[in-house]
Amino acid sequence: MGENWVKSFKNMAKSIKNNIDVSVITVAYNSENEMPQWAESVVASCKKYSCEMIVTDNSPTRKCEAVIKKLQKKYPNLLYKYNDANLGFSRGNNVGIKMSSGSYVLFLNPDMVVEKGTIDGMIDFLKSHPEAGSATPAVFLDDGTLDDSCHRGFPTPWRALCHFSGLSRFFPKSKIFAGYNLTYLDFSKTHEIDALAGSFLLLKRELGESLKWWDEDYFFYGEDIDFCYRIIQKGLKIYYVPEFKALHHKGISSGIKKVSKNQSKATRDVRLWATNHRFRAMEIFYNKHYKKKYPFLLTGLVLIAIKVKKQIAIRTI
């Protein structure tokens, strides 16, 4: 009798927990200034569906924790986990997954502000498009331009060459030369893309579980392209949906993005650290997904080019 009661109680608790429609997960890193606006925008953007917010904190100090405790009084659906070390983006998100229970999961950077109705609308979109593995709204930067990381083609050697050589900027409407960011497509209409940004990545829980979530070989950068690559390998599609919008205060923590370089308080050591991880991610992605597809000589040239590009980037820091 006692064992049956315990089992019944556990099943009831599990049923209540799984009543959450969407878990919104963020990895914080010195994000105490961004968290209030992040939480407010999530709540305003998710009215139709039940939502839980989860913050997994990689910060070296506990300043963010103090802010979260204040926010939890206003938002009881806000969960928090302080990590004793900087686990990186992939592993930090995977920590958040273990705390989550939503049928849908949205990975949303702390420097993102979503417009009202965006989360509701994007969930509606996935529900009405069963072929979609994930989708992104139009993500804009502080200067009003589209964040090109939310609208990408996979970085094949040819596409990367066209992008880094500047050919794609000279021929932005060319399918041959502008495949890195797919700028030849109509940004005012919904369409398929290869990859979106990890700053806004929405998917069903069962899909994430089948992919075993984020690949922890990536520490910072590249993990979102890898995630999208694996989604498409499943035979699913990824969509860009400009009907819905978000704002990205991009690069505040790393300090290596031009659009926010003057706003960032990142030290030179942090910028070097971020730059090294950025180019390391390129090597990891290539070795995982392209190394066996291309001739040995081309692979050698690509890996040399990545190292040269990294050295050039370091000199500008």
N, C-alpha and C positions, 0 to 999 in steps of 0.2 A: 504494500500500500504506500509506504513512505517513498520507495524508489520511483513508483509511478507518478507520485505527486511532484517529485523533483524533476523528472523527465518532462512532465506537462508544463511546469513552470519555465524550464529552459526553452521549450518550444515556443511558449507564449512570448518570452523575452526576445527570442530571435525574430519572431514575427513582427513585434513592435519595432525592433531595430531596423529590420529590412523594409519598413514602411517609408524610409527616406527615398525620395526620387533622385536627388543628385547630391553628391559629395563634392564640394569645391575645395581643392587642396592647393596650398601654396608652400613653397620653401622660402623661408625668410633668411636674410643675411644683412644685418644692420638695417633692418627695414622698419624701425620703430616709427619713422615719420610717415611712411606710406600706408601702414596698416589701418588707421581709422578710415581713410577714404576708400581703401580696398574693400573693407567690410561693408561700409555704407552702400557702395555701388553694387556689391553682390546681392545684398538684401533687396535693393530697389529693382534689380534686374531679374530677380527670381520670385515672382509673386504667384505664379500659376502652379508651381511645383514645390513640394516640401524640400528643404535644403538644409544641409549641415556644412559648416565651414571648418576647415582643419588647417592649422598652422604648424608646420614642423620647422623648428628654428635652428639654423646652423651658425648663428651669430657668436662671435668670441666673447661678447658681454651679454648681460641679461637685461639690457635696456628694452628690448622688444617684449620680453616677458611681462614687464611692468605695464606696458601699454595694453597688452592683450588682457591682462587681469581686469583692467578698467573696462575694456570693451565687452568682456564676458558678462558684466552686469547689465549691459544693454542688449547683448545678443547671447542668450543662453544656449543657442545652437552652435556656438564657437568653441571648438576643441583645440588644445594646445599641447605640444610636446617639445621640450628643450633637449637638443642633442648635445652631448658632452664634447663633441668634436665636430668640425666641419665635414659633413658626410658627402658633400657635393650635391649636385642637382638630382641625378638619377636616384641615388640611394636615399636622399632626403624625401623625394616623392614616394618611394617605396615604403618608407616609414609611415607616411601619411595614409597610404593605401591600407595598411594593417589596422588603422584606427577608423576606417571608413565603412559605410554600409549602404551607400546609395546604389540604385539600379544603374544610374549614369554617374560618371566621374568626370569632373572638369578640373584640369590642371591650369591654374591661373596665377601668373606671376604677381608678387606683391606690388609691383610698380605698374600694374594694369588697372584701368578704370573702365568698367563696362557700362554702356548706356542702358537706360531703363528698357526692360523687355528683351534684352539681348540673350540672356541665358534661357529664358522661357522660349524665345523664338528659335534658338539653335537646337534645343531639345525637340521642339515640334518638327524642325527640319529633319533631324535624324529619324524620328518616328515615321515620317512620311516618305523617307527614302531608305528602304531596307538594304539597298546596295551600298550605302555609305558607311564606311568604317569610322570616319571622323569628318569634322567640318570646322571652318573658322569664319568668324565675321571679318569685315574689313577692319584692319587694325591700323590706326593712324599714330604718327609721332607728334611730338610737341610742336614741330614746325608746320604741321598740317599735311605732310606728305604721307603716303602709304608706307607702312613698315614692310620693306621688301621681304623680310623673313617669313611673313605670313602667306607668301605667294611664290612658291619655289618649284623649280624642276629639280630632279635629282642631279647631283654634281658629277656628271660623267667627265672624263678627261677633256673632251671637246668643249663642253659647256663651261667648265672651269677655265679653260684657256681663253675662251671668248670673253668671259666675265673679267678675269684679272688683267687681260691685255687691253681692255677697253673697247673691244669690238662690239660688245652688246650695247654699249652706250651710243655708239655711232649708228647702229642699226637696231633700235629698240623694237621695231615692228617686224623684224625678220625672224621667222621660225628657226632658221638655220643658226643665226648668231645670238639670239636672245633667249635661249632655252634655260639659262640659269635661274632667271626670275620670271620667265614666261610673260614678258612684257608685251608680246604680240597679241595677247588675249584681251578681251573687252572687260575692263575692271568694273564696269557699271552693271554687269550681268553675272548671275550665278553660273559657275562652270567648274569642271574638274581641274585639279592641280595635282602635282606629285607630292608636295610636302607643305605643311604649315608649321607654325612656330610653337614651341613648347610653352610659350607665354600664354597661349589659349589653345588647349587641346582637350576636346570633348569626345567621349566615346562610351559605349555600353560596358558595364562591368564584365560581362562574360567574354567580350572580345579582349579586354585587357588581361583577364586571367588566362586566356588561351595563348597570349603572347608573353606571359610571365612578366608583364609590366615593363618597367624601364631597365635597359641594359646598363648594369653598374660598371662596365668597363669604361664608360664615359663618366668623367668627373664633372665637367663643365663645358658646355657647347657640344653640338653634334648629336646628342642623344635624341633630339626631336626628329631629325632627318632619319635616323636609324629606326625610330618608332614608326614613322610613316612608311618607310620602306617595307617593314615587316607587315604592316596593315595591308599594303597593296599586294604583297606576296600571298596574302590570304585570299586574294581575288576580290577584295573590296575596293571602294573608291573613296577619294578625299575631295571635299568640295570647298570652294571659296564662295561665301554668301554675303554679298555687300549690302543686302537689305538691313543687316544688323551691324553694329559698330562698337568699337572699343578704342580707348586711348592708351598708348604705351609710353610711359616715361622711361625710355629705353637706356640701358647702360649706366644707370646711376651708381650701382654697386661696383661695377668693374672699372669704369672710367675710361674705356677704350673706344666708345662710340662717339663719333663726331657730333651727333645731334645733342648729346648730353654731357660732353666732355667738360664744359665750363661749369656745369651744375654739380658734377661729381666731386666727392670729398676723398676719393680713392687715392691712396699714396702711390708713389712710383712702384714700390714693391708689389702692391696689389695689381697694378696695371700689367706689370711683367708676368705675374702669376697667371692672370687671366689670358694674356696673349699666348703664353706657353701652352695652356690648356686648349685654347682655340685651335692652334695648329696641330696639337697632339690628337685632337678629335678628328681632324681631317685624315690623318694617317690611320687611325683606328677604323674609320668608316671605309676607307679604300681597301684596307687589308681584309676586312670582313666580307665586303660585298662585291668588290671589283677585281681584286687581285687575280682571281682564277678566270676572269672573263677576258683579260687583256694580255697581250704578249709580254714576256719578261722584260724586254727592253723598254717598252712604254711604261710599265710599272716602275722601273728604276728612274725614269725621267720624271714621272709624276712625284715620286717621293723626294727626289732632289729638289724639284720646284717648290714643294711645300716647305722644305727646310730653308731655301733661299728667301721665300716670301716671309717666313717667320723672322729671319734676321733683319730684313728690311723694315718690318713692322716694329721690331724691338728698338731699332735706331731712332724711330720717330717718337718714342715714349719719353 
